[in-house]
Amino acid sequence: MCYYTFIENDKKVYEYRSIDGDSSYFFRFEQKNNNDRTLNLYGIDLKFIDFQNIQFNNKLIKVNKYHYKIVGQEDEESDYYFTSEYGLIMLESTDWSNVNVLINEEEFKPLQDSIRNKKK
């Protein structure tokens, strides 16, 4: 999966696409400039839950946790872990405990492991 970032009006946009062009893997996040407590996915505002400061690549990185839920729907609830520096790090289904999506796992594995360990 590859991603692009760009500025659109007063927002920073993060677009994720499958490298092989499979359109079923596509995310578009929008975050208002200078406000990391806001995150929008497919036009839906995600609820800011909490943040963690985690040491990664010799820097302290702020990882925000957001919750995605559409009222009246089932099986879509997920937690998204997101940073201003790197964008989406991972997501976990809160409906299906064994469903996780790790983004750029080779590079972010230490960061993903730290997130998981701090949740316990």
C-alpha positions as MATLAB code, in Angstrom:
seq = 'MCYYTFIENDKKVYEYRSIDGDSSYFFRFEQKNNNDRTLNLYGIDLKFIDFQNIQFNNKLIKVNKYHYKIVGQEDEESDYYFTSEYGLIMLESTDWSNVNVLINEEEFKPLQDSIRNKKK';
ca = [
       0.000    0.000    0.000;
       1.292    3.450   -0.829;
       0.052    6.797    0.318;
       0.109   10.410   -0.747;
      -0.362   13.558    1.276;
      -1.379   16.959    0.045;
      -3.009   20.146    1.304;
      -6.565   20.877    0.198;
      -8.064   24.148    1.461;
      -7.629   24.055    5.264;
      -6.979   20.292    5.475;
      -4.140   17.859    5.098;
      -5.302   14.877    3.036;
      -3.834   11.368    3.300;
      -4.750    8.963    0.480;
      -3.856    5.284    0.684;
      -4.033    2.979   -2.322;
      -3.039   -0.551   -3.098;
       0.228   -0.739   -5.039;
      -1.322   -3.181   -7.527;
      -4.245   -0.832   -8.234;
      -6.871   -2.901   -6.400;
      -9.544   -0.293   -5.703;
     -10.969   -2.257   -2.764;
      -8.012   -0.998   -0.720;
      -8.467    2.737   -0.545;
      -8.578    5.130    2.399;
      -8.923    8.895    2.305;
      -8.373   10.727    5.566;
      -8.678   14.460    6.068;
      -7.307   16.353    9.034;
      -7.802   20.048    9.662;
      -4.529   21.947    9.698;
      -3.122   22.420   13.196;
      -5.839   20.286   14.824;
      -4.837   16.661   15.359;
      -8.004   15.910   17.348;
     -10.014   15.949   14.133;
      -9.906   13.133   11.604;
     -12.366   12.444    8.820;
     -12.672    9.181    6.866;
     -14.924    8.982    3.796;
     -16.759   12.113    4.966;
     -17.373   10.744    8.475;
     -15.795   12.404   11.506;
     -13.973    9.910   13.691;
     -14.201   10.363   17.435;
     -10.910   11.278   19.115;
     -10.360    8.833   21.994;
      -6.854    9.319   23.375;
      -3.193    9.674   22.480;
       0.107    8.041   23.399;
       3.621    9.426   23.131;
       5.889    6.679   21.831;
       9.621    6.676   21.140;
      10.193    5.776   17.472;
      13.222    6.381   15.232;
      14.895    8.425   17.978;
      11.924   10.804   18.197;
       8.933   11.070   20.474;
       5.873   10.483   18.270;
       2.323   11.394   19.272;
      -0.049    8.590   18.224;
      -3.724    9.528   18.278;
      -6.472    6.948   18.610;
      -9.786    7.566   16.842;
     -12.967    5.503   16.799;
     -15.043    4.883   13.663;
     -18.725    4.020   14.045;
     -21.733    4.521   11.823;
     -24.953    4.596   13.843;
     -27.348    1.882   12.723;
     -24.705   -0.280   11.057;
     -22.970   -3.377   12.355;
     -19.479   -4.847   11.989;
     -17.764   -1.631   10.884;
     -16.551   -0.320   14.241;
     -12.794    0.183   14.293;
     -10.049    2.037   16.114;
      -7.574    3.948   13.958;
      -4.072    4.844   15.163;
      -2.783    7.890   13.342;
       0.164   10.293   13.502;
       0.676   13.660   11.845;
       4.149   12.557   10.732;
       3.336    9.156    9.238;
      -0.442    9.095    8.820;
      -2.233    5.808    9.468;
      -0.168    3.311   11.472;
      -2.736    0.582   12.073;
      -6.406   -0.102   12.549;
      -8.203   -2.666   14.644;
     -11.775   -3.855   14.375;
     -13.597   -3.509   17.675;
     -16.299   -5.899   16.434;
     -13.933   -8.660   15.310;
     -11.029   -9.114   17.721;
      -8.848  -10.954   15.221;
      -9.122   -8.354   12.437;
      -6.219   -5.903   12.274;
      -4.703   -3.978    9.410;
      -1.056   -3.037    9.781;
       0.199   -0.293    7.501;
       3.765   -0.542    6.190;
       4.479   -3.296    8.696;
       8.210   -3.550    8.003;
       8.867    0.097    8.840;
       6.242    0.596   11.551;
       6.443   -2.753   13.379;
       8.239   -1.292   16.451;
       5.647    1.489   16.638;
       2.747   -0.958   16.185;
       4.181   -3.240   18.882;
       4.484   -0.278   21.269;
       0.847    0.663   20.661;
      -0.277   -2.897   21.375;
       1.882   -3.171   24.508;
       0.601    0.120   25.950;
      -2.997   -1.016   25.480;
      -2.531   -3.934   27.883;
];
